[in-house]
Structures are given as C-alpha cells and as structure tokens.
Amino acid sequence: MSLIKGTHHVALKCKSAEEFEKTILFYTKVLGLEIIRSWGEGDDAGIMLNTGNSILEIFAAGKVSDSTGSVHHFALATDDVDACVAAVREAGYPITTEPEDIVIPSTPGMPARIAFCIGPVGEEIEFFTEK
C-alpha cells in the first residue's frame, strides 16, 4: 500500500519581485490557472495556483541556486506525514524538517501537516497533508 496519494504541489522560486509578477502573469493570463491563495508582500510574497489536480506554488524571491535551479521543492500528498518520515528515516535518508502542524498565513489560511527530506539525488521533498 502506497503512503503517497499524488503530487500536492510543485514550488518555484523567482529571483526577484519583478520575475514573480511576470511568472504569475504567465501562469494566470497565458495558461489560465486560477489563484487559490496568496500571502506576503515584496520579496516575502507567495501564491498558489490551481492546476486541476495539484497546485503550483510560486515564491517571489527564493534565491535561485545553481544546485536546485528554479524548482524549490515538490510536495507529495499523503494522509500520514509521520509514516512517510518514518519510512524515509528507516531507509537512511536525511529528514530536514520533522513533522509539524502549520497554517500557511495566506488568504484563505491553509492548515497542514508537513515534513521535508532530501531524496537520493539531492532533491528536496515535502510530505503534505491538508487539514
């Protein structure tokens, strides 16, 4: 039985507030994605867009690095964040954020349980349960 239900979201990081605005326009005006929540201002801004079966999350100033490029992380939807972390830990991979309950301070707010790990090729993976 799989612990994962699908992809919850993919997160992109922009180099600047200007690039953030350009990226939002591309995904909303060109591709027609709907904004489902947003938060912050300037370099601290973020937004989530509905892709139909998952979410595209965009950060205004994510400090793009050569090692990860524009992809910040991807989030896998699960009903049991803690079981995912236990399985990853048992397999010997690093947990970078232990399971925790959060509320994304967006409009509207988004309560969730999350955790992060590093996968086998250095990818950052988030385990995500909407509450």
Buried (B, 14 or more C-beta within 10 A) or exposed (E): EEBEEEBBBBBBBBEEBEBBEEBBEEBBEEEEBEEBBBBBEEBEBBBBBEBEEBBBBBBBBBEBEEEBEBBBBBBBBBEBBBEBBBBBEEEEBEBEBEBEEEEBEBEEEBEBBBBBBBEEEEEBBBBBBEE
